[in-house]
Amino acid sequence: MGSEKPASLDVAVIGGGPAGISACLELSKLSALKIALFECDNELGGMPRSCHVFFGMRDRKRVYTGPAYARRLDRLVRKTPVQVYTGARVLNLIPGKHGASHRLDVLSPHGLISYESRFVLLATGCFENSRSARLIPGTRPAGLYTTGTLQQLVNLRQLKPGKRAVIIGSELVALSCVLTLRRAGVSIAGIVEEDRELQTYPYVAAPMGFLFHFPIYKETSVKAIVGNKRVEGVELIRGKDEKPLQLECDTVVVTGRFRPDSSLIDSTPIEQDPSTRGPGVDMNLMTSVPNIFAAGNVLRGADMHDLCALEGRLAASNIMKKLEFDETGMDQFIPLRAERPIRYVVPQRIAPMQIKKRLLSKLLPWTAIQVERTLLNPVIQARSGREKIWKDSFSKLIANNRYALPVEKFSWSRVDSEKGVTLSIESPES
């Protein structure tokens, strides 16, 4: 690689899931652009490849199974002039200085190759926290999975992971895990949630529990996973009285608590959101480094695939606008921050002059939040210094779901641009 001149690109898209592919489809409308898509897996499509149904509703205007949706995106992007590289892992992203092109070092079956690109779109997705990251005690026997590993095992390899499973976590992905286990013929010993409220829709979870004959244990924590060579059970602690309970099982699936797959930006000048650890972006989905954009789950952790696809399309549209009209510095961006138990706010930089224009589409909330646990009767407020610029109450906010934030209702004239805006929960009753 040493003396070879890096290959030249107009746009490099990193990640071949819904956000990355949708961005490429939009960018390919400008036929003169030299676009490359880099995907570390051997196939395109991302998470949907190993998932169930209800894919493509908002971006493709019809319902697919996960694998069919992934194949559809694959076929569409391969019909375009986009250079598609699978089995290609981007090892380094080196942002250019003062408007220069950005460098990517890519390891693929063709070797280690460097590229220089005017624009880069990060669409690398997210991953689940493992059992060790959650500090769950116990040995490391066979039979421990994350949801993603389970779905690949069952849906891609047609293997049966065990006979009886315990699901840890109650986010929406836990319900997908139920369907995967039942499809494989595995009975379910229960879903375990440490909070007093489920982190998903109870009117969906309860009927599934009734239909598939499993209990849901709320306010319950995992004391230990039992077993040496193979999982034999889990020891639980229930409620405030710390009542012990042991469930027999040979399989444990740890679900949820997704994090952005953002390691590429760790040693770069790209600012990270302190809550998500993903890149912070402005209303155009551009990061703190000019001409490096981000879209999809790399911004926040797991979200609906079609919203990620629409976000990828939006990022591509903004790249094309910037190619035609470089509007750097035209708008003043005000920092937007969130305090716990608000998990994140995206985007993290708001241009008040863009708000009316940006909020026309109801399909893709331009500014949205998630809370880290389900909250009953929360009151959310926005402040700039001591000035309260907005406040609203909600009957319920379900954890790990995207909620549009009505920034058009904020009193922006009272905002101190240096102090920015901070979002907080004033008096939740949870």
C-alpha positions, 0 to 999 in steps of 0.5 A: 500500500505504501507508495500507491496513490489512494483511490478517489471517491466522491462519497464513501458509505460505510455500512450496508444496512437499510440506512447505508443502502437507502443513501446509495440509492438516493445518491445514485440519482446523480450519475456523475458521482463516484460512490462506494459502499463498504460492508464488513459482512459478506452480504448486504442488508444488515439486521433484517437479514435474520429477522421476521416480518413488517419490514419496508412499510415506510420506505418501500411502501409495502410489507416484507419479511426481513430477509426479503426486504434485505434481498430487495435492497441488495438488488436495487443497489446493485442496479446502480453505478454504486461500487459495492464492496462486501467483506470489506472492513473499514479499519481507519477513518482519517478526516481531512483538514480544512476541507480536504478529502477524508481517507479510509483504509479498507481491508477486503479480500482484495487486500488493504486498500486506501481511498480518499473521499470528498464525503463520508456517510457513517451507517455502521448500525449498532450492537447489543450489550453482552452478558459480560457488559451487564455484569451478570455473575456466573460461569460462561457455559454454552447456551448464552446468546444475544438476540442477534446471535440467536436470530442468525443461528435460527433464521440463517442456519436453521439450528435449534439453540436449546429446549427451554430459554429465559429472556433477559430484558423486555425491550421490543427486541425481546418480543422478536426473540420470543418469536424466534425461539418459538419458531425453533421449537424452544419453550420459554421459561420467562421474560425477566425485567429489572424495572417495575414497568416493561420496556415495551408495549404491555398490550403486546407482551401480555397476550404473547405471554398468554399465547406461548405460556410464559410468565413475565417477571418485573422488578426482578434481577439476575443474581447468577447464571447456573451451569458449567458446560451448559446453562442449567438455570438462572437465579433471580432476585424478585422485588424489594423483599429480594425473594429468591427464585430459580428458573430451570433452562438450558438457554439464556438470551440477553436482549436490548441495551443497544449501543451505536457501533461507532468505534471508527470515530474513537480516535478522530476529531468527530464529536461523540454524544456523551449519552449514546457514544455515537457521533453528534450531528446537526439538523443536516445529519452532518457531524462536527467534521465537515462533509462527514455525515451519519445516519441510522442506528449509529446515531442512537442504538436500535431504532425502526429499520424504515426510519433508518432507511429514510434517515439514510435517504435524508443524509444523501439528499443533504450531501447532494445539496452540499455538493451543489451549494456549500452552505457551511456557516450559513446557519447558526446551530445551537447545542441541544443536550439531554439529562437522564433519564432521557437517553438521548436527543438527536440531532444534537445541534439545532438551527432555528431557521431550519425548523419549520422547513425540517418539520414538514415530514411526519414520517421522520421526526427531525428532532427526537428523544428516547428515555432509558426506562418506561416513565409514567406521567413524565414532565419534560422541560427545555431550559437555556440557562435559567430560562424555561423555553418549553414544557409538556407532560405525557401520560407515558413514555415507553423506553427505547422508543423514538418520540418526536420533540416539538422544537417548533414550540420552543421559545428560541428568542429566549435561548442563549446560543452559547449555553444551548438548550438542556432537556430534562425530566422534571417530576416523573412518577415511575 
